[in-house]
Structure formats: structure tokens, C-alpha cells
Amino acid sequence: MGEDALSDAPTSTSSWDAADYARVGGFVPALGGAALDLLDPQPGEHILDVGCGDGSLTLKIKEAGADVVGIDNSLSMVAAAKAKGLDVRLMDAADLKFSEAFDAAFSNATLHWVLDKERAARAIWFALKNGGRFAGEMGGAGNLARLRETLDDVLVERGFGPPTYAANWYPTPEEFAAVYERAGFKDVDARLIDRPTELEHGVQAWVLVFRAGWLDRAGVPDDERQSIADAVAARVGSNLADYIRLRFIMRKPN
């Protein structure tokens, strides 16, 4: 959990509607190709996709010939992934329960939403076979700082106090490696990658879709959200999002 988080904060701060995500967030799996290349799924491997969302990248793992199982804690996302013919289960990344073990695990744009990071790291470790690898990508230190700070400023000005606990875990490579090494992983290679990204549907859509859970916890009524999103967009003045990703690969010892 983030250093500024309270002990009674939730373990995850995401809130998703699969249809909205498909309309606005398609760039997220589209930009996950490099992390998927790092995983390098092989035919016949048994692979776990942690936080699979609507299954866009899970499907690519399956098309590589692997036997893939996806998990996500959003019922809407699980339904969308199942509609693609994928084996996807409603499950939280910090509470994985499997009778089988996996040759590899993958995660794209998920772990920064999981505030119970120590538990998630240990859960993934237990899900892997000895010698198994874990590769993926998440938000890194400084990710979306300008957009997030502007949103919180607008919320405060309009009388909505942002939640007192952290919205996301955006670690440095050193912080990330420390968590996963404590869980038992070895050879953790984690790197920050600057990836400024044009938001095709604008800052407003980013606020309404990607920060829906944040707005929920700030107590923002539905009929005020568009106005807040418009104010954030006007203040930012650009549709270029300051994405910083943390890409990683590691292994569970034999």
C-alpha cells in the first residue's frame, strides 16, 4: 500500500465499464506489445494474465499457442474477455487461488491499481512454477503527474476532497524491485520508460473513464462529472498525457 495510504483503504482503486474502456482505452493494450514481447509466450506454455481487462492481450498470448488463463476483479471486464472465447476468472490480483501452477505470468497496466502490492507480489510468486518468469508493464514513478494533480486541484476547488489514501502505486524501479525480491523473485529487471501519449478521445474522457473510481470515492455526483472533466481539460490545455511506464521481467528461482 502507498506510503500515504490509510490502513482501511481498499486494496484496489480501479472502477471499470468494459464498453467505456473499449471506446476510450484501446490504446492501453495497443501499447502493451513491448511488454508482451518481453514475456515471449511459447506454444504449450501455461500462462497467467494478471489483470487481463477485456482480454485484448490475453488473446494475443493464446494466439501464440500458449494455454492462457486471465484474471480480473471487474465483472464487466471478465464478461468482455469471456466473449472473446477466453478462459477468464473473476479474481483479485492480491488474492489468487489456483490448483495449478503456471510456467509464466504477465501483467499490463494493472499492478499500479493494486495497493496491496506486497500481497499481490506473493500471490503471483505462489502461482508460478519454480523457474517461472513474470513479465509486464505498469505505471512508474511520475506517471500522469500533471493530469492527476490537476484533477485533484479542480476537485478541491469545487468542494470535493480527494480520498486521503493513494490512488495508485507508481514505484521507482528500486521500490518495485524491493517488493518483488521480498516476495522471493530473483533477477528483477525493472526500467522506467517515458511514453507521452496522445489521448485520442481527450482529457475529458480520461477523467471520466480512467478516474471513475477516484471520482466515486471523492463523492462526485454523476451530473457534475462532465463539468469537472471539462475544467481539467481546459487547465491542462493539451491532449498529450504524461505517461511513464515501468517495464519489468523477473523469475521465480528453481
Secondary structure, 3 states (H helix, E strand, C coil): CCCCCCCCCCCECCCCCHHHHHHHCCHHHHCCHHHHHHHCCCCCCEEEEECCCCCHHHHHHHHCCCEEEEEECCHHHHHHHHCCCCEEEECCCCCCCCCCCEEEEEEECCHHHECCHHHHHHHHHHHEEEEEEEEEEEECCCCCHHHHHHHHHHHHHCCCCCCCCCCCCCCCHHHHHHHHHHCCCEEEEEEEEECCEECCCHHHHHHHHHCHHHHHHHCCCHHHHHHHHHHHHHHHCCCEECCEEEEEEEECCC
